[in-house]
Amino acid sequence: MAVNKDPRCRQCRREGEKLYLKGEKCIKHCTFDKEKRRKPPGMHGNGLFQRKMTEYGTQLREKQKLRRIYRVLEGQFRGYLTEAERRKGVTGDNLLQLLELRLDNVIFRLGLAASRAQARQYVSHRFFTVNGVRVNIASYQCRANDVIAVHETKSQTGAIKEVREKAHTRSLADWLEFNGTDLVGRILAAPTRAQIDTNVQEQLIVEFYSR
């Protein structure tokens, strides 16, 4: 399972903003809030703030930020963009929709995991079913009306018990519904751009690959 193994706090510092890659830890124990930690990593980090960002650099940073948020490597990201261009509609909106409908992201949005990284780990350990079938592929593309549930053999694990306790405190995206008692979620419809709260300028990413 390929994944970016760079320290997550370092990734946030490189993008100059909190990406919440550790879930709740980013809210309670984030070192990025300290002034000295806001500079980009590396011995020349301070100098990066003083340079004027080129158009190419701005587009590159948006692309890298989106990849890091959804934990997708370059080759797979290009594949998503190709599929987004093939579909009807706005390419940038299609790209975000494809990323949102990844199984690991849907599980994170349902509140069944504290972060996308944790959701990815749970999926690889076969914690969940999609429409009654066990799935262990984090990049599995979900669709409208898909039902995601915790497999019965995993329902009594410590991690899932913790999820059950916190289920009523989590906010839920408009395009999802969730039963906190049975730990079953359903995708009501594919999310629109207005329903996706990811802070990114997707048009810059499309322009980056159009060079």
Backbone torsions as a table, in degrees:
resi	resn	phi	psi	omega
1	MET	NA	105.4	-178.4
2	ALA	-73.6	137.5	-179.8
3	VAL	-159.1	151.0	176.5
4	ASN	-72.4	117.6	-176.6
5	LYS	-98.6	8.6	175.7
6	ASP	-61.9	144.1	176.7
7	PRO	-52.0	133.7	-172.6
8	ARG	-67.0	-35.7	177.6
9	CYS	-64.7	-34.7	177.4
10	ARG	-64.3	-38.6	179.0
11	GLN	-64.5	-40.2	177.4
12	CYS	-63.3	-43.3	-179.6
13	ARG	-63.0	-37.6	-179.6
14	ARG	-65.8	-34.2	179.5
15	GLU	-88.2	-9.9	176.0
16	GLY	77.1	17.3	177.9
17	GLU	-158.5	160.9	179.5
18	LYS	-75.4	124.3	179.8
19	LEU	-100.9	-3.7	177.9
20	TYR	55.4	47.2	-178.2
21	LEU	-76.9	-15.7	179.9
22	LYS	-107.0	9.6	179.4
23	GLY	70.6	-129.0	-175.8
24	GLU	-64.1	-27.5	178.9
25	LYS	-62.1	-30.5	179.6
26	CYS	-69.9	-21.7	179.9
27	ILE	-87.8	-40.5	-173.3
28	LYS	-92.9	-36.3	-172.2
29	HIS	-132.9	51.2	-176.1
30	CYS	-94.4	125.5	178.7
31	THR	-79.4	-14.4	-179.6
32	PHE	-64.4	-22.8	-179.7
33	ASP	-68.5	-19.3	177.7
34	LYS	-77.9	136.7	-173.5
35	GLU	-56.5	-41.9	-176.5
36	LYS	-69.2	-16.5	-179.6
37	ARG	-92.2	-0.4	-176.6
38	ARG	-84.5	-12.5	179.1
39	LYS	-78.2	153.2	177.2
40	PRO	-60.3	152.6	-178.9
41	PRO	-69.4	160.0	177.8
42	GLY	102.9	162.6	-175.6
43	MET	-68.6	-20.0	179.7
44	HIS	-105.4	19.0	-175.8
45	GLY	-57.2	-42.7	-178.3
46	ASN	-61.7	-35.2	-178.0
47	GLY	-67.7	-25.8	-179.3
48	LEU	-66.0	-29.1	179.4
49	PHE	-70.5	-26.6	-173.8
50	GLN	-87.6	-13.7	-180.0
51	ARG	-83.0	148.0	175.4
52	LYS	-82.3	125.2	-177.0
53	MET	-72.9	128.5	176.9
54	THR	-77.1	168.5	177.8
55	GLU	-61.5	-42.0	178.2
56	TYR	-61.9	-44.4	-179.4
57	GLY	-62.4	-39.8	178.7
58	THR	-63.4	-43.5	178.9
59	GLN	-65.9	-40.6	179.8
60	LEU	-62.5	-42.7	-178.5
61	ARG	-65.7	-37.5	177.2
62	GLU	-64.8	-40.8	179.3
63	LYS	-65.1	-45.0	179.8
64	GLN	-64.9	-38.8	179.5
65	LYS	-62.4	-45.1	-179.3
66	LEU	-65.3	-40.8	177.5
67	ARG	-60.0	-41.8	-177.1
68	ARG	-71.7	-36.8	179.1
69	ILE	-60.7	-45.1	-177.0
70	TYR	-94.6	1.9	177.0
71	ARG	56.4	55.7	-179.7
72	VAL	-120.9	134.5	178.0
73	LEU	-80.6	167.7	-170.4
74	GLU	-59.4	-47.5	-177.8
75	GLY	-60.7	-43.3	179.3
76	GLN	-68.2	-36.8	179.6
77	PHE	-63.4	-41.2	177.0
78	ARG	-61.8	-36.8	178.0
79	GLY	-63.4	-40.5	177.1
80	TYR	-63.4	-40.5	-179.4
81	LEU	-65.8	-40.5	178.2
82	THR	-60.5	-43.5	178.5
83	GLU	-66.4	-37.8	178.7
84	ALA	-64.0	-37.3	178.6
85	GLU	-70.2	-32.6	-178.8
86	ARG	-70.1	-32.6	-176.8
87	ARG	-77.4	157.7	176.5
88	LYS	-72.8	151.3	178.0
89	GLY	106.9	-167.1	-178.3
90	VAL	-80.0	126.5	-175.0
91	THR	-59.3	-44.0	-179.6
92	GLY	-62.0	-42.4	177.7
93	ASP	-64.5	-41.5	178.6
94	ASN	-62.1	-39.2	-179.8
95	LEU	-62.2	-47.6	179.7
96	LEU	-64.9	-36.2	179.7
97	GLN	-65.4	-41.8	178.2
98	LEU	-62.3	-40.5	179.7
99	LEU	-69.5	-38.6	179.2
100	GLU	-65.4	-30.7	-176.1
101	LEU	-89.2	5.9	169.6
102	ARG	-62.0	143.8	-176.5
103	LEU	-60.8	-41.8	-179.0
104	ASP	-63.6	-36.1	178.7
105	ASN	-71.3	-39.7	179.2
106	VAL	-61.6	-42.0	178.2
107	ILE	-63.0	-40.8	176.6
108	PHE	-63.4	-43.9	-179.3
109	ARG	-65.9	-31.6	178.0
110	LEU	-74.8	-11.6	-178.8
111	GLY	85.3	13.5	179.6
112	LEU	-83.4	-3.1	175.7
113	ALA	-150.6	151.6	-176.4
114	ALA	-77.5	-21.2	-179.4
115	SER	-152.7	167.9	178.0
116	ARG	-67.6	-32.9	177.9
117	ALA	-63.7	-43.3	178.6
118	GLN	-66.6	-39.9	178.1
119	ALA	-60.9	-40.2	179.3
120	ARG	-62.9	-39.9	178.5
121	GLN	-66.1	-43.3	178.7
122	TYR	-61.3	-41.4	179.9
123	VAL	-62.8	-43.7	-179.8
124	SER	-63.8	-24.6	177.7
125	HIS	-93.5	12.4	172.9
126	ARG	62.2	43.8	179.1
127	PHE	-77.3	-24.0	-167.6
128	PHE	-124.1	157.1	172.9
129	THR	-120.0	151.1	173.8
130	VAL	-120.8	115.5	-176.2
131	ASN	55.3	38.5	175.9
132	GLY	85.8	-3.5	-178.4
133	VAL	-110.5	129.7	-180.0
134	ARG	-66.3	132.8	-179.0
135	VAL	-128.1	133.1	179.0
136	ASN	-123.1	25.7	179.2
137	ILE	-112.6	112.8	-175.0
138	ALA	-63.5	-31.0	-177.6
139	SER	-86.9	4.7	179.2
140	TYR	-51.8	129.3	-177.6
141	GLN	-86.9	112.7	177.8
142	CYS	-80.6	163.4	-179.6
143	ARG	-134.3	168.8	177.2
144	ALA	-57.9	139.4	179.4
145	ASN	76.7	1.9	173.4
146	ASP	-66.1	143.0	179.0
147	VAL	-111.6	121.9	-179.9
148	ILE	-109.2	128.0	-177.0
149	ALA	-139.8	158.0	174.0
150	VAL	-77.9	131.2	179.1
151	HIS	-65.3	143.3	-174.2
152	GLU	-58.6	-29.6	-179.0
153	THR	-75.0	-13.5	-178.6
154	LYS	-109.1	-1.5	-171.6
155	SER	-67.8	-19.6	-177.8
156	GLN	-105.9	9.3	177.9
157	THR	-71.0	157.4	-178.1
158	GLY	-59.5	-39.4	-178.7
159	ALA	-63.1	-42.6	-178.4
160	ILE	-72.9	-35.7	176.1
161	LYS	-61.3	-38.2	178.3
162	GLU	-66.2	-39.6	177.2
163	VAL	-61.5	-42.5	-179.0
164	ARG	-61.4	-39.2	-179.7
165	GLU	-66.7	-33.1	-175.9
166	LYS	-97.9	-0.6	-173.1
167	ALA	-57.3	-38.3	-175.1
168	HIS	-77.3	-11.2	-177.0
169	THR	-95.4	-11.1	-175.3
170	ARG	-88.5	141.7	173.7
171	SER	-82.3	152.0	-173.9
172	LEU	-123.8	140.3	177.3
173	ALA	-65.4	151.3	-176.4
174	ASP	-62.3	-26.2	-174.5
175	TRP	-90.4	8.0	179.8
176	LEU	-126.5	155.6	167.9
177	GLU	-132.3	151.4	-172.4
178	PHE	-146.8	133.1	175.1
179	ASN	-101.3	105.2	-176.0
180	GLY	-68.8	-21.2	179.7
181	THR	-75.8	-48.4	-178.7
182	ASP	-92.0	-7.8	-176.9
183	LEU	56.1	52.2	179.0
184	VAL	-124.8	129.2	179.0
185	GLY	-119.3	158.2	178.6
186	ARG	-139.6	142.9	177.1
187	ILE	-89.1	113.0	-177.8
188	LEU	-72.7	-38.5	-179.7
189	ALA	-166.7	161.5	175.6
190	ALA	-64.5	136.2	-175.7
191	PRO	-69.5	143.5	172.9
192	THR	-89.5	169.3	-179.7
193	ARG	-60.8	-36.4	-179.5
194	ALA	-65.4	-22.6	-178.1
195	GLN	-93.3	-2.3	-178.8
196	ILE	-105.3	118.1	-174.1
197	ASP	-92.1	11.5	179.5
198	THR	-65.4	124.5	-175.6
199	ASN	-84.3	85.1	-178.7
200	VAL	-150.8	149.4	175.8
201	GLN	-99.0	90.4	-172.5
202	GLU	-63.6	-26.4	-179.3
203	GLN	-64.5	-33.2	177.8
204	LEU	-64.7	-32.8	179.8
205	ILE	-70.7	-41.3	177.5
206	VAL	-62.5	-41.2	179.0
207	GLU	-65.8	-35.9	179.5
208	PHE	-59.8	-44.2	-178.2
209	TYR	-80.9	-9.4	-179.2
210	SER	-89.4	-1.2	-178.4
211	ARG	-64.4	NA	NA
